[in-house]
Amino acid sequence: MKTSDTLSKLALAAIFAAALTAANQALSQAPTAQTPAAQTRQGTADLGMGPGGVRLGPGMSAATAGDASYHNGAIPKRMRVLAWGDVTQGYQHDSVSHALATIERLGYETGLWDTFIHTDSQLITKKTVVGADGQPLLYAKNLNDFDAIFFFGVREIDLKPDRMADLLSFVHDDGKGFVVAHAGLTAFFSSPAFGEMIGGRFDDHPWGIVQAPVIVEDAKFPGMTHLPTTFDHIDEYYQVKDFSREKSHVILRLDVSHLDTSLPSVHRHDGDFPLAWAKMYGKGRVYVSALGHDPSTWDDRSVQEMYFEAIKWALRLTDADIAPSAIPTAQGK
């Protein structure tokens, strides 16, 4: 027994020594902290990284740049998008949280914009944002601090008249961007001016959630170039009212040839069911899409690209011809 115990201990000691030697060799061959292999990568957001992993130039975050330098242009920075999803007065789609997170990720990973997510309307003002005690909130932003808004709110959001005026001015007078997703079309029915800004109103979803063909009317618009002329998609398709092709440029349209248009809730009888459009509101760019009901929709690469390019367009990072046009007849739809 003693001989066996001794042999076992010697074997264990040999194994331990071999492992220690291997570890030391690996450590001596590992790259040092100064070598590129040791730098931490963060998706594609490190495109703005300078030497030593310091974020410089267009990759500098808005928080790092600071509000003063953001406004005076002293330091190059990414643009700012307010992802606004106030659902306190209406039905909250399950997709709202995932949509806001997706917009944040798209901006972060590409380094094109910084996203500030808010599920309240606290920042929808051009005045100083104050707390319950009436004192200014530390580091709080307002509309003056953003270049565009991604809006996924719903119904009658509690926005005082002066705040609504600031919101409209943000787009109309300041020339900022406004991108509306899905249920955003149900918001602010009490404000005719808001309806004029977005170019249309929700008027029911007669077919619920269905699979149906979507027609690409403008294949040259950013985010549409990768799509076929018609593609099948599952969504909660909206019917839109108070919409005019003379004021908006239609990008996507629902093909209702396979849907029951005799339903009582179908109010349009001209076959024209726009799903996405772009328009100007004063100096600002507005993009509206009815797509995005289900959380999984926001994992669809095509949908992500649509909204990604829409925000870029709203931020004036790209351009497009958005001249109003009649419903195409060549497609026979």
C-alpha positions in Angstrom: 0.0 0.0 0.0 2.8 2.4 0.8 4.5 1.8 -2.5 1.2 2.4 -4.4 0.6 5.6 -2.5 4.0 6.8 -3.3 3.6 6.1 -7.0 0.3 7.9 -7.0 1.7 11.0 -5.4 4.6 11.0 -7.9 2.2 10.7 -10.8 0.1 13.6 -9.6 3.2 15.8 -9.0 4.4 15.1 -12.6 1.0 16.0 -14.0 1.0 19.3 -12.0 4.5 20.2 -13.1 3.7 19.6 -16.8 0.5 21.8 -16.5 2.4 24.6 -14.8 5.1 24.5 -17.5 2.5 24.7 -20.3 0.8 27.6 -18.6 4.0 29.6 -18.3 4.8 29.0 -21.9 1.4 30.2 -23.0 1.7 33.3 -20.9 5.1 34.1 -22.3 3.7 33.9 -25.9 0.5 35.9 -25.2 0.2 39.4 -26.8 1.0 42.3 -24.5 -1.5 45.0 -23.6 0.1 47.3 -26.2 -0.6 44.9 -29.2 -3.7 45.2 -31.4 -4.7 41.7 -30.4 -5.4 42.8 -26.9 -7.7 45.6 -27.8 -11.4 45.0 -27.0 -13.7 45.2 -30.0 -17.4 46.3 -29.6 -19.2 45.3 -32.7 -18.7 47.9 -35.4 -18.8 50.7 -32.9 -15.0 50.6 -32.7 -14.8 52.2 -36.1 -14.5 55.5 -34.2 -11.7 54.2 -32.0 -8.3 55.8 -32.1 -4.9 54.6 -30.7 -5.2 52.9 -27.4 -8.9 52.3 -27.7 -9.9 55.9 -27.1 -13.0 56.9 -29.0 -12.3 59.8 -31.3 -13.9 61.8 -34.1 -17.3 60.6 -35.4 -17.1 57.7 -33.0 -17.2 59.9 -29.9 -20.4 59.3 -27.9 -22.7 62.2 -27.2 -22.2 61.7 -23.5 -18.4 61.9 -23.9 -18.7 65.0 -26.1 -20.9 66.8 -23.7 -23.7 69.1 -24.4 -21.6 72.3 -24.8 -19.3 70.8 -27.4 -22.2 69.0 -29.1 -23.9 72.4 -29.8 -20.8 74.4 -30.7 -19.2 71.7 -32.8 -15.9 71.9 -30.9 -15.6 68.1 -30.9 -16.7 65.8 -33.8 -19.5 63.5 -32.5 -22.2 61.1 -33.6 -25.7 62.4 -34.1 -28.4 62.0 -31.5 -31.7 60.2 -31.9 -34.4 60.3 -29.2 -36.2 56.9 -29.3 -39.6 57.9 -27.9 -42.1 55.2 -26.9 -44.7 56.8 -24.6 -47.6 54.3 -24.2 -49.0 55.5 -20.9 -52.4 56.4 -22.5 -53.0 53.4 -24.7 -52.3 49.8 -25.7 -48.6 48.9 -25.4 -47.5 46.7 -28.3 -45.2 44.0 -27.1 -42.8 45.1 -29.8 -42.2 48.6 -28.5 -39.3 47.7 -26.1 -37.6 45.5 -28.7 -38.0 48.2 -31.4 -36.5 50.9 -29.2 -33.6 48.5 -28.3 -33.1 47.6 -32.0 -32.8 51.3 -33.0 -30.3 51.8 -30.2 -28.2 48.9 -31.4 -28.3 49.9 -35.0 -26.9 53.3 -34.1 -24.3 52.0 -31.7 -23.0 49.2 -33.8 -22.6 51.4 -36.9 -21.3 54.4 -35.0 -23.8 56.7 -36.8 -25.9 57.9 -33.9 -26.3 57.8 -30.1 -29.8 56.8 -29.0 -31.5 58.1 -25.9 -34.5 55.8 -25.0 -37.5 57.3 -23.2 -40.8 55.7 -22.5 -42.2 59.0 -21.2 -42.5 62.5 -22.8 -40.2 64.3 -20.4 -37.8 65.5 -23.1 -40.4 66.7 -25.5 -39.8 70.4 -24.8 -37.3 73.1 -25.7 -37.4 74.4 -22.2 -35.2 73.3 -19.3 -36.3 70.0 -18.0 -37.1 70.1 -14.3 -37.9 67.6 -11.6 -40.9 67.3 -9.3 -39.3 70.0 -7.1 -39.1 72.4 -9.9 -35.3 72.3 -10.1 -33.4 71.6 -13.3 -32.4 67.9 -13.7 -28.7 67.2 -13.9 -27.6 66.2 -17.4 -31.3 66.2 -18.7 -31.7 66.7 -22.4 -34.5 68.5 -24.3 -35.4 68.7 -28.0 -32.6 71.1 -28.7 -30.2 68.2 -28.0 -31.4 65.9 -30.7 -31.2 65.5 -34.5 -34.1 63.2 -35.0 -36.9 61.3 -33.2 -37.8 57.7 -33.6 -41.5 57.5 -32.5 -43.3 54.4 -31.3 -45.9 56.0 -29.0 -49.6 55.3 -29.0 -52.9 57.2 -28.6 -53.4 60.4 -26.6 -50.1 61.1 -25.0 -50.3 63.7 -22.3 -48.5 66.5 -24.0 -49.3 70.1 -23.1 -50.0 72.6 -25.9 -46.6 74.3 -25.5 -44.8 71.0 -25.7 -46.7 70.0 -28.8 -45.8 73.3 -30.3 -42.1 72.6 -29.5 -42.4 69.1 -31.1 -43.9 70.5 -34.3 -41.3 73.3 -34.4 -38.5 70.7 -33.9 -39.4 69.3 -37.3 -41.0 72.2 -39.2 -38.7 75.0 -38.2 -35.5 73.3 -37.0 -35.4 70.9 -39.9 -34.9 67.8 -37.7 -36.1 64.3 -38.6 -39.1 62.4 -37.4 -39.5 58.6 -38.0 -42.8 56.9 -37.1 -43.2 53.2 -36.5 -46.5 51.2 -36.6 -48.7 52.3 -33.6 -47.3 55.9 -33.9 -50.0 56.3 -36.4 -52.6 56.1 -33.6 -51.1 59.0 -31.6 -52.4 62.5 -31.0 -55.8 62.3 -32.8 -56.6 65.5 -30.9 -53.9 67.4 -32.8 -54.7 68.1 -36.4 -51.2 69.6 -36.8 -49.6 66.3 -35.7 -51.7 64.5 -38.3 -50.6 67.0 -40.9 -47.0 66.4 -40.0 -47.1 62.6 -40.3 -49.4 62.6 -43.3 -52.0 60.1 -42.3 -54.0 58.5 -39.5 -54.7 55.0 -38.3 -58.1 53.8 -39.4 -58.4 50.3 -38.1 -56.6 47.0 -39.1 -59.4 45.2 -40.9 -57.6 41.9 -41.4 -55.8 41.6 -38.1 -52.4 39.9 -38.3 -52.0 38.2 -41.7 -49.5 37.3 -44.4 -50.0 39.4 -47.5 -47.9 40.7 -50.4 -46.3 44.1 -50.0 -45.6 46.2 -53.1 -42.4 48.2 -53.3 -43.4 51.4 -55.1 -40.0 53.1 -54.9 -37.2 50.6 -55.1 -34.6 53.4 -55.2 -35.5 54.8 -51.7 -32.9 54.0 -49.1 -33.6 50.6 -47.5 -35.6 49.3 -50.4 -32.9 48.5 -52.9 -32.4 45.0 -51.6 -36.1 44.0 -51.9 -38.0 42.4 -54.8 -40.8 44.3 -56.4 -43.3 42.4 -54.3 -42.6 40.4 -51.1 -44.7 38.5 -48.6 -44.7 39.7 -45.1 -46.7 39.0 -41.9 -47.9 42.0 -39.9 -50.9 43.8 -38.5 -51.6 45.9 -41.6 -53.1 49.3 -41.0 -55.7 51.1 -43.1 -54.9 54.8 -43.3 -57.1 57.8 -43.5 -56.5 61.5 -44.0 -53.8 60.6 -46.4 -52.9 62.3 -49.7 -50.6 61.2 -52.4 -50.3 64.8 -53.4 -48.4 65.5 -50.1 -46.5 62.3 -49.5 -44.2 60.0 -51.4 -45.4 56.4 -51.1 -42.6 53.8 -50.7 -44.6 50.6 -49.8 -48.2 49.6 -50.5 -50.3 46.7 -49.3 -51.5 44.4 -52.1 -55.1 43.7 -51.1 -55.9 41.6 -54.1 -55.8 38.5 -51.9 -57.6 40.0 -48.9 -61.3 40.4 -48.3 -62.1 44.1 -49.0 -65.8 43.6 -48.4 -65.4 43.6 -44.7 -67.4 46.4 -42.9 -64.1 47.8 -41.4 -62.6 48.3 -44.8 -63.2 52.0 -45.6 -61.0 52.4 -48.6 -62.4 51.2 -51.9 -59.7 52.5 -54.3 -57.3 49.7 -53.6 -54.7 52.2 -52.3 -53.3 51.1 -48.9 -50.0 52.8 -48.3 -47.7 51.2 -45.7 -44.7 53.4 -45.8 -44.1 57.0 -47.1 -41.8 59.9 -46.8 -42.6 63.6 -46.8 -41.4 67.0 -45.8 -42.9 69.0 -43.0 -41.6 72.5 -43.3 -37.8 72.1 -43.2 -37.8 68.6 -41.6 -38.0 65.1 -43.0 -40.7 62.7 -42.0 -40.8 59.0 -42.6 -43.8 56.8 -41.6 -44.1 53.0 -41.7 -47.0 50.9 -40.5 -44.8 47.8 -40.2 -43.6 46.5 -36.8 -46.4 45.0 -34.8 -44.7 41.8 -33.5 -41.4 41.8 -31.6 -40.0 39.2 -34.1 -40.6 41.7 -37.0 -37.7 43.8 -35.5 -35.4 40.8 -35.9 -36.1 40.7 -39.7 -33.0 42.0 -41.4 -35.1 43.6 -44.2 -37.2 45.5 -41.6 -34.1 46.6 -39.7 -32.6 47.9 -42.9 -35.8 49.8 -43.8 -35.8 51.7 -40.5 -32.0 52.0 -40.4 -32.0 53.7 -43.8 -35.1 55.7 -42.8 -33.3 57.2 -39.8 -30.2 58.0 -41.9 -32.4 59.7 -44.4 -34.2 61.7 -41.7 -30.8 62.7 -40.3 -29.8 63.9 -43.8 -27.0 61.4 -44.0 -28.6 60.2 -47.3 -30.9 61.7 -49.9 -33.8 60.5 -52.0 -36.4 61.8 -54.5 -39.6 62.1 -52.5 -41.7 63.9 -55.1 -45.4 62.9 -54.7 -46.7 60.5 -57.3 -50.0 58.8 -58.2 -50.6 55.1 -57.6 -48.6 53.2 -60.3 -50.8 51.6 -62.9 -48.0 49.6 -64.7 -48.0 47.1 -61.8 -51.7 46.4 -62.4 -52.4 46.6 -58.6 
